[in-house]
Amino acid sequence: MTPRSYRDWRHCIEVQCGIPLTLDFVKERLSSLRDERAYQTKRFEEVWGDAHRHQVIAWFEQAERELEKGATPA
């Protein structure tokens, strides 16, 4: 299933994958996804495409803003 909303994306990460959305994790993933030269990013684009990578970056940025405000990502 490809997430189509922030809520679906969070469900995939936190429930299906069992990964807590911590500020450290979010910042690490943003750094990786923004580095177009990184192997992991190139592989992500091969599987999901560039448009989806940019959407995922936007969702990570939303989670980052919420976490920096001290709120649990919604």
VMD Tcl script that builds the backbone (N, CA, C; Angstrom):
set m [mol new atoms 222]
animate dup $m
set s [atomselect $m all]
$s set {name element resname resid chain x y z} {
  {N N MET 1 A 0.837 -1.180 0.000}
  {CA C MET 1 A 0.000 0.000 0.000}
  {C C MET 1 A 0.888 1.251 0.000}
  {N N THR 2 A 0.580 2.158 -0.883}
  {CA C THR 2 A 1.292 3.426 -0.936}
  {C C THR 2 A 0.471 4.464 -0.177}
  {N N PRO 3 A 1.028 5.051 0.862}
  {CA C PRO 3 A 0.272 6.046 1.622}
  {C C PRO 3 A -0.079 7.242 0.746}
  {N N ARG 4 A -1.287 7.742 0.925}
  {CA C ARG 4 A -1.744 8.885 0.146}
  {C C ARG 4 A -2.015 10.108 1.021}
  {N N SER 5 A -1.850 9.930 2.318}
  {CA C SER 5 A -2.064 11.047 3.241}
  {C C SER 5 A -1.049 10.949 4.376}
  {N N TYR 6 A -0.909 12.055 5.091}
  {CA C TYR 6 A -0.005 12.083 6.240}
  {C C TYR 6 A -0.425 11.029 7.263}
  {N N ARG 7 A -1.711 10.931 7.488}
  {CA C ARG 7 A -2.224 9.953 8.451}
  {C C ARG 7 A -1.878 8.521 8.031}
  {N N ASP 8 A -2.086 8.201 6.759}
  {CA C ASP 8 A -1.745 6.865 6.259}
  {C C ASP 8 A -0.244 6.596 6.367}
  {N N TRP 9 A 0.550 7.611 6.035}
  {CA C TRP 9 A 2.008 7.486 6.098}
  {C C TRP 9 A 2.460 7.195 7.530}
  {N N ARG 10 A 1.912 7.952 8.497}
  {CA C ARG 10 A 2.258 7.715 9.909}
  {C C ARG 10 A 1.865 6.310 10.333}
  {N N HIS 11 A 0.700 5.860 9.906}
  {CA C HIS 11 A 0.238 4.509 10.250}
  {C C HIS 11 A 1.232 3.465 9.724}
  {N N CYS 12 A 1.686 3.653 8.499}
  {CA C CYS 12 A 2.661 2.723 7.911}
  {C C CYS 12 A 3.939 2.667 8.744}
  {N N ILE 13 A 4.435 3.830 9.132}
  {CA C ILE 13 A 5.692 3.872 9.881}
  {C C ILE 13 A 5.517 3.366 11.312}
  {N N GLU 14 A 4.549 3.927 12.015}
  {CA C GLU 14 A 4.421 3.635 13.448}
  {C C GLU 14 A 3.750 2.304 13.747}
  {N N VAL 15 A 2.740 1.925 12.989}
  {CA C VAL 15 A 1.990 0.708 13.298}
  {C C VAL 15 A 2.516 -0.478 12.493}
  {N N GLN 16 A 2.524 -0.343 11.181}
  {CA C GLN 16 A 2.933 -1.478 10.353}
  {C C GLN 16 A 4.410 -1.798 10.491}
  {N N CYS 17 A 5.253 -0.769 10.571}
  {CA C CYS 17 A 6.702 -0.992 10.695}
  {C C CYS 17 A 7.170 -0.979 12.146}
  {N N GLY 18 A 6.349 -0.446 13.051}
  {CA C GLY 18 A 6.714 -0.416 14.465}
  {C C GLY 18 A 7.845 0.536 14.791}
  {N N ILE 19 A 7.971 1.619 14.013}
  {CA C ILE 19 A 9.045 2.594 14.226}
  {C C ILE 19 A 8.475 3.845 14.881}
  {N N PRO 20 A 8.950 4.205 16.070}
  {CA C PRO 20 A 8.466 5.432 16.698}
  {C C PRO 20 A 8.968 6.663 15.939}
  {N N LEU 21 A 8.093 7.623 15.738}
  {CA C LEU 21 A 8.487 8.876 15.083}
  {C C LEU 21 A 9.094 9.792 16.135}
  {N N THR 22 A 10.398 9.666 16.306}
  {CA C THR 22 A 11.117 10.546 17.225}
  {C C THR 22 A 11.756 11.664 16.409}
  {N N LEU 23 A 12.116 12.738 17.062}
  {CA C LEU 23 A 12.745 13.850 16.366}
  {C C LEU 23 A 14.073 13.417 15.737}
  {N N ASP 24 A 14.840 12.614 16.443}
  {CA C ASP 24 A 16.108 12.126 15.883}
  {C C ASP 24 A 15.881 11.297 14.621}
  {N N PHE 25 A 14.917 10.395 14.665}
  {CA C PHE 25 A 14.618 9.558 13.501}
  {C C PHE 25 A 14.168 10.423 12.322}
  {N N VAL 26 A 13.283 11.373 12.585}
  {CA C VAL 26 A 12.764 12.247 11.530}
  {C C VAL 26 A 13.898 13.043 10.895}
  {N N LYS 27 A 14.758 13.634 11.703}
  {CA C LYS 27 A 15.871 14.426 11.173}
  {C C LYS 27 A 16.838 13.563 10.358}
  {N N GLU 28 A 17.088 12.366 10.824}
  {CA C GLU 28 A 17.973 11.446 10.104}
  {C C GLU 28 A 17.384 11.091 8.731}
  {N N ARG 29 A 16.113 10.777 8.693}
  {CA C ARG 29 A 15.470 10.420 7.428}
  {C C ARG 29 A 15.408 11.614 6.483}
  {N N LEU 30 A 15.131 12.797 7.009}
  {CA C LEU 30 A 15.117 13.988 6.160}
  {C C LEU 30 A 16.483 14.226 5.533}
  {N N SER 31 A 17.516 14.103 6.322}
  {CA C SER 31 A 18.869 14.295 5.812}
  {C C SER 31 A 19.168 13.315 4.683}
  {N N SER 32 A 18.799 12.073 4.881}
  {CA C SER 32 A 19.046 11.047 3.879}
  {C C SER 32 A 18.221 11.289 2.622}
  {N N LEU 33 A 16.938 11.548 2.779}
  {CA C LEU 33 A 16.058 11.727 1.615}
  {C C LEU 33 A 16.384 12.980 0.810}
  {N N ARG 34 A 16.958 13.970 1.445}
  {CA C ARG 34 A 17.323 15.205 0.749}
  {C C ARG 34 A 18.641 15.068 -0.013}
  {N N ASP 35 A 19.435 14.060 0.321}
  {CA C ASP 35 A 20.731 13.851 -0.329}
  {C C ASP 35 A 20.522 12.991 -1.577}
  {N N GLU 36 A 20.419 13.644 -2.721}
  {CA C GLU 36 A 20.136 12.941 -3.967}
  {C C GLU 36 A 21.278 12.018 -4.401}
  {N N ARG 37 A 22.467 12.197 -3.825}
  {CA C ARG 37 A 23.619 11.351 -4.172}
  {C C ARG 37 A 23.687 10.088 -3.336}
  {N N ALA 38 A 22.959 10.044 -2.237}
  {CA C ALA 38 A 23.025 8.901 -1.322}
  {C C ALA 38 A 22.411 7.656 -1.969}
  {N N TYR 39 A 23.069 6.521 -1.750}
  {CA C TYR 39 A 22.576 5.254 -2.302}
  {C C TYR 39 A 21.138 4.992 -1.867}
  {N N GLN 40 A 20.870 5.200 -0.583}
  {CA C GLN 40 A 19.546 4.922 -0.034}
  {C C GLN 40 A 18.481 5.772 -0.738}
  {N N THR 41 A 18.805 7.017 -1.041}
  {CA C THR 41 A 17.868 7.902 -1.720}
  {C C THR 41 A 17.668 7.462 -3.165}
  {N N LYS 42 A 18.734 7.114 -3.832}
  {CA C LYS 42 A 18.621 6.624 -5.207}
  {C C LYS 42 A 17.757 5.371 -5.271}
  {N N ARG 43 A 17.959 4.492 -4.316}
  {CA C ARG 43 A 17.161 3.252 -4.267}
  {C C ARG 43 A 15.694 3.574 -4.002}
  {N N PHE 44 A 15.434 4.500 -3.090}
  {CA C PHE 44 A 14.060 4.919 -2.802}
  {C C PHE 44 A 13.393 5.414 -4.076}
  {N N GLU 45 A 14.089 6.258 -4.837}
  {CA C GLU 45 A 13.536 6.799 -6.073}
  {C C GLU 45 A 13.293 5.708 -7.112}
  {N N GLU 46 A 14.172 4.726 -7.185}
  {CA C GLU 46 A 13.973 3.621 -8.130}
  {C C GLU 46 A 12.676 2.875 -7.827}
  {N N VAL 47 A 12.398 2.693 -6.557}
  {CA C VAL 47 A 11.218 1.927 -6.147}
  {C C VAL 47 A 9.951 2.786 -6.167}
  {N N TRP 48 A 10.032 3.995 -5.613}
  {CA C TRP 48 A 8.832 4.796 -5.384}
  {C C TRP 48 A 8.683 5.995 -6.330}
  {N N GLY 49 A 9.760 6.444 -6.943}
  {CA C GLY 49 A 9.707 7.605 -7.830}
  {C C GLY 49 A 10.032 8.896 -7.097}
  {N N ASP 50 A 10.444 9.891 -7.882}
  {CA C ASP 50 A 10.857 11.176 -7.320}
  {C C ASP 50 A 9.697 11.939 -6.695}
  {N N ALA 51 A 8.532 11.896 -7.320}
  {CA C ALA 51 A 7.375 12.624 -6.784}
  {C C ALA 51 A 7.008 12.099 -5.396}
  {N N HIS 52 A 7.048 10.787 -5.224}
  {CA C HIS 52 A 6.719 10.218 -3.911}
  {C C HIS 52 A 7.799 10.572 -2.883}
  {N N ARG 53 A 9.057 10.603 -3.317}
  {CA C ARG 53 A 10.134 11.003 -2.397}
  {C C ARG 53 A 9.873 12.411 -1.877}
  {N N HIS 54 A 9.477 13.314 -2.757}
  {CA C HIS 54 A 9.189 14.684 -2.325}
  {C C HIS 54 A 7.973 14.742 -1.405}
  {N N GLN 55 A 6.983 13.890 -1.645}
  {CA C GLN 55 A 5.823 13.837 -0.754}
  {C C GLN 55 A 6.236 13.325 0.619}
  {N N VAL 56 A 7.071 12.304 0.656}
  {CA C VAL 56 A 7.537 11.744 1.930}
  {C C VAL 56 A 8.373 12.784 2.682}
  {N N ILE 57 A 9.192 13.539 1.978}
  {CA C ILE 57 A 9.949 14.623 2.618}
  {C C ILE 57 A 8.981 15.601 3.264}
  {N N ALA 58 A 7.915 15.969 2.562}
  {CA C ALA 58 A 6.924 16.902 3.120}
  {C C ALA 58 A 6.279 16.317 4.378}
  {N N TRP 59 A 5.979 15.022 4.378}
  {CA C TRP 59 A 5.387 14.399 5.571}
  {C C TRP 59 A 6.387 14.368 6.729}
  {N N PHE 60 A 7.648 14.071 6.447}
  {CA C PHE 60 A 8.666 14.115 7.501}
  {C C PHE 60 A 8.828 15.538 8.030}
  {N N GLU 61 A 8.759 16.534 7.155}
  {CA C GLU 61 A 8.856 17.929 7.597}
  {C C GLU 61 A 7.673 18.301 8.491}
  {N N GLN 62 A 6.494 17.805 8.180}
  {CA C GLN 62 A 5.324 18.059 9.017}
  {C C GLN 62 A 5.524 17.423 10.392}
  {N N ALA 63 A 5.996 16.191 10.412}
  {CA C ALA 63 A 6.257 15.514 11.690}
  {C C ALA 63 A 7.324 16.265 12.481}
  {N N GLU 64 A 8.359 16.743 11.786}
  {CA C GLU 64 A 9.430 17.496 12.447}
  {C C GLU 64 A 8.871 18.760 13.108}
  {N N ARG 65 A 8.039 19.504 12.397}
  {CA C ARG 65 A 7.444 20.726 12.969}
  {C C ARG 65 A 6.622 20.405 14.215}
  {N N GLU 66 A 5.831 19.344 14.120}
  {CA C GLU 66 A 5.000 18.955 15.264}
  {C C GLU 66 A 5.859 18.524 16.450}
  {N N LEU 67 A 6.890 17.752 16.196}
  {CA C LEU 67 A 7.760 17.282 17.276}
  {C C LEU 67 A 8.540 18.422 17.913}
  {N N GLU 68 A 8.977 19.379 17.101}
  {CA C GLU 68 A 9.728 20.513 17.640}
  {C C GLU 68 A 8.843 21.402 18.513}
  {N N LYS 69 A 7.562 21.401 18.253}
  {CA C LYS 69 A 6.614 22.157 19.093}
  {C C LYS 69 A 6.280 21.392 20.363}
  {N N GLY 70 A 6.780 20.156 20.453}
  {CA C GLY 70 A 6.518 19.342 21.645}
  {C C GLY 70 A 5.251 18.538 21.552}
  {N N ALA 71 A 4.649 18.526 20.372}
  {CA C ALA 71 A 3.403 17.783 20.199}
  {C C ALA 71 A 3.702 16.421 19.595}
  {N N THR 72 A 2.866 15.453 19.907}
  {CA C THR 72 A 2.959 14.167 19.253}
  {C C THR 72 A 2.442 14.354 17.843}
  {N N PRO 73 A 3.156 13.866 16.828}
  {CA C PRO 73 A 2.668 14.032 15.472}
  {C C PRO 73 A 1.244 13.510 15.328}
  {N N ALA 74 A 0.412 14.315 14.681}
  {CA C ALA 74 A -1.009 13.945 14.538}
  {C C ALA 74 A -1.306 13.317 13.209}
}
mol reanalyze $m
mol bondsrecalc $m
mol representation Tube
mol addrep $m
